[in-house]
């Protein structure tokens, strides 16, 4: 449905996008992540045809955006980060106007507007002037605008800005429902939102794509192979490290605090890539029992989407991309 290949974009002499590439299949819900200034919004604006791009290719439903701007825009519903609205129009009036601009047949306009308002919880504000709406309601009007043309592809830039927790929960449910009939690219800083809603994650840093995988795939690829152990041992830290380091599969035992904690010892055990996590844990527990140490914690470390995001988007995005 959407193909972005080796996208580059300049603002004057500034190279905003260096090499952004990803594919979105029909029916996918993809989270586009990145720190501020990474190029997320620029990428989205290039996809919808607002920004010309110097090099690369963007195809929507097989059509090159630069060659077929009108045809590709008809297939896209776009919610920008800062929603442009006509404040002197009423909500229903504005959505009907936008539906006609998007080419909706006159006989279908009313039904499309009602459906868009119902999906975005706006029916009780249908006759209200947009200028009098709160920020959250204005955001809903922008989302309704993106939906009113019933496009095949939705590009949503920070759609939950200004929504209260109940509205955010409702929007997440709506996105899951829309994912059954639409292809969605969603930009957000809320990583929990991505885990709940998205099938795949694309991470951009320094104008480059540094990750493109499912959430489960990212978590698996960045598995830390570390087991945290806390125990009480009437022994020195060196002896504890030496004993646990002899367990099969263990490659390093790193103390997590100094000996000023008395007989309470805490270490991080790193095990080999080919080693079985459960087997390493069993060996550590057995060694502690043999030594008479009271084991109070044996917990494998699991990476979070946040920790992976930070790792990939820290100070050297070029190294991360490599």
ABEGO torsion letter per residue (X at the ends): XBBBBGBBBBBEABBABABBBBBBBBGBBBBBBEBBGAGAAAAAAAAAGABBBABEBBBBGGBBAAABAAAAAAABBBBBABBBBBAABBAAAAAAAAAAAAGBBAAAAAAAAAAAAAAAGAAAAAABBAAABBAAAAAAAAAAAAAAAGBABBBBBGAABGBBAAAAAAAAAAAAAAAAABBBBBBBABAAAAAAABABBBBBBGGBBABBBBAAAAAAAABAGBBBBBBBBBBBAAAAAAAAAABBGBABBBBABBAAAEABBBBBBBBBAABBAAAAAAAAAAAAAAAGBBBABBBBBBBBAAAAAAAAABABAAAAAX
